[in-house]
Amino acid sequence: MAGSTPRLSVFDTFKTKKDEPTGEALRQRSIIITLATQDNPTQTTRTAISQKIAT
């Protein structure tokens, strides 16, 4: 890794693709977006978030 620029990201846990987010990163981002944009508390439950991600 000498000479390479380190990259830090909250969402890069198991980085296997060079310039693409991992499945886990996409899932985490979906959860964060859902929690940030929903006004209705029933839409921020685990079940509601899982259903939204699945569609």
N, C-alpha and C positions, 0 to 999 in steps of 0.2 A: 504494500500500500504506500510505499515511499513515493512521493511526488504527486499523489492523487489528492484532490481536494475533498476533505470529509464533508458529508452532507448529513444534516440533522433534520429529522422530521418526527413529529409526534406519531405519525401514522405508518412509518416504515419499521415494522417489527420483524417480519420475515421477508426481506426484499429478495425476490428471485427473478424479477423482470427488470431490465435495465432502466427504461424510461417510462414504465407503466406502474400505476399504483397496484398494490396487491389486493386480493379479495377482502382481506381483513381491513385494509385502509378504506376501501370503498364502503364497507359496512359501517365502520366508525363514522365516516363522514356523513352517511345517510342518517345515522342516529343523531348526530349533532345538528344537522340541518333541520330534522324533524322537531327536535326539542326547541330549537331557536325560533321556528316559524309558526308553531301551533299555539293558538290562544286558548283552545278548549282543553282543559285538564284531562278529559277522557281520551284525547288523541295522543297523550304523552305517556300512556301506560305501556308496559312491555308488549302486551298483546297487540295494541294498536300500531306500535312502531314496527313490530315483526310483520304484521299484515301489510303495512305500507311498503316495507322493503321488498317483500315477496312479489308485489305487483309491478 
